[in-house]
């Protein structure tokens, strides 16, 4: 994979995520790597860090009950991998099986883990966003203006944790 400038190339993030899904991958403080399928998120620009305005960011969401959540909480980084179409079945595995039951869930899915500066991602990807975590917060019931969304998405009260990451590298085939 080769790096590309995320600020110079446009991505149809909605189509990549909602239609094709992505694999959120991280490594916890204990060194354990895990990945899960995602189909919600945002991509854009946000904040500044004193050196750069309008940081390129990606936002992902993980339910509190997911095995990946404590790994995300303890990690400083994560990746979002958009796998090639022939690997969509493997994404189904990543989304339906728990890392608690599979010590190497990525390998069990038939996919391969690679690393960019120590940050894991899925090797069978066409595009990878490597992110440094900037912010995390649990969505709150009181924040929902549209009660239909709250009812439809959170009838069990298991609100997602939001993670905003600065895109520090973008990779493609």
C-alpha positions in Angstrom: 0.0 0.0 0.0 1.1 3.5 -0.6 0.4 6.7 1.2 -1.8 9.4 -0.4 -2.7 13.0 0.8 -6.1 12.8 2.3 -6.5 16.6 1.9 -5.9 16.4 -1.8 -8.0 13.4 -2.7 -11.8 13.1 -2.2 -13.4 10.0 -0.8 -17.0 9.0 -1.0 -16.9 8.0 2.6 -20.6 7.5 2.8 -20.6 4.9 0.1 -17.4 3.3 1.5 -18.9 3.0 5.0 -22.7 2.6 4.6 -22.6 0.5 1.4 -19.4 -1.5 1.7 -18.7 -1.3 5.4 -15.4 -0.8 7.1 -13.2 -2.7 9.6 -12.3 -0.7 12.7 -9.1 -2.1 14.1 -7.1 -1.3 17.2 -4.6 -2.6 19.6 -5.3 -2.4 23.3 -2.8 -1.5 26.1 -2.4 -5.2 26.6 -1.2 -5.7 23.0 -4.3 -7.5 21.9 -5.4 -6.6 18.3 -9.1 -6.8 17.5 -11.3 -5.7 14.6 -15.0 -5.1 14.1 -17.2 -4.2 11.3 -18.6 -0.6 11.2 -21.2 1.0 9.0 -21.6 4.3 10.8 -19.2 7.2 11.0 -18.1 10.5 9.7 -15.1 11.9 7.8 -14.2 15.6 7.5 -12.3 18.3 9.2 -12.4 19.5 12.8 -10.5 21.5 15.3 -6.9 22.6 15.2 -3.9 21.5 17.2 -1.7 24.6 17.3 0.3 23.6 14.2 -2.5 22.8 11.8 -6.1 24.1 11.3 -8.9 21.9 10.2 -7.5 18.6 11.1 -8.6 15.7 8.8 -10.6 13.5 11.1 -12.7 10.3 11.0 -15.3 9.5 13.7 -16.4 6.0 14.6 -18.9 4.6 17.0 -18.6 1.5 19.2 -21.3 0.1 21.5 -20.3 -0.2 25.1 -20.9 -3.9 25.2 -18.5 -4.7 22.3 -15.2 -6.4 23.0 -13.5 -3.7 20.9 -14.6 -0.9 23.2 -12.1 -1.4 26.1 -9.4 -1.8 23.6 -10.3 1.5 21.9 -10.5 3.1 25.3 -6.9 2.1 26.2 -5.5 2.7 22.7 -4.1 6.0 21.4 -4.8 5.0 17.8 -7.0 3.0 15.4 -7.5 2.3 11.7 -10.5 2.1 9.4 -9.9 -0.4 6.6 -12.1 -0.6 3.5 -11.5 -4.1 2.3 -11.7 -5.2 -1.3 -15.2 -6.5 -2.4 -14.1 -10.2 -2.4 -13.5 -10.0 1.3 -17.0 -8.7 2.3 -17.9 -12.1 3.8 -14.9 -11.7 6.2 -16.4 -8.4 7.3 -19.6 -10.3 8.2 -17.5 -12.5 10.4 -15.8 -9.5 12.1 -19.2 -8.0 12.7 -20.9 -11.2 14.1 -18.2 -12.8 16.2 -16.7 -11.5 19.4 -13.0 -11.0 20.0 -13.6 -12.4 23.4 -14.2 -15.8 21.7 -11.4 -15.6 19.1 -7.8 -14.7 20.3 -7.0 -13.7 16.7 -10.4 -12.8 15.2 -8.8 -11.2 12.1 -7.0 -14.4 11.2 -10.1 -16.4 11.9 -12.0 -14.3 9.4 -9.5 -15.1 6.7 -7.9 -11.6 6.8 -4.4 -10.5 7.6 -3.1 -7.9 10.1 -0.5 -5.4 9.0 0.9 -2.4 10.9 1.6 1.2 10.0 3.9 2.7 12.7 2.6 0.1 15.2 -1.1 0.7 14.3 -2.9 -2.4 13.0 -4.9 -2.5 9.9 -6.4 -5.0 7.5 -3.9 -5.9 4.7 -6.6 -6.9 2.2 -7.9 -3.3 1.9 -8.1 -0.9 -1.0 -8.1 2.1 1.4 -7.0 2.5 5.0 -7.3 5.5 7.3 -4.8 5.5 10.1 -6.0 7.6 13.0 -4.6 9.1 16.2 -7.3 9.3 18.8 -8.2 12.9 19.8 -11.5 12.5 21.7 -13.9 10.0 23.1 -17.3 10.3 24.8 -20.3 8.2 25.3 -23.5 9.4 23.6 -26.0 10.5 26.1 -29.8 9.9 26.1 -30.4 13.6 27.0 -28.6 14.7 23.8 -31.2 13.2 21.4 -33.4 15.9 19.9 -35.0 13.4 17.5 -36.6 10.8 19.8 -37.4 8.4 16.9 -33.6 7.9 16.4 -33.1 7.2 20.1 -36.0 4.8 20.2 -35.0 3.0 17.0 -31.3 2.8 17.7 -31.1 2.6 21.5 -34.1 0.8 22.9 -31.8 -1.3 25.1 -29.9 1.8 26.4 -26.6 0.6 25.0 -25.4 3.9 23.7 -22.3 4.1 21.5 -19.0 5.6 22.5 -17.8 8.1 19.9 -14.1 8.2 18.9 -12.7 11.1 16.9 -9.3 10.4 15.3 -7.0 12.6 13.4 -6.1 10.9 10.1 -2.4 10.7 10.3 -1.9 8.5 7.2 -4.1 7.5 4.3 -3.1 4.4 2.4 -4.4 2.8 -0.8 -3.4 0.1 -3.3 
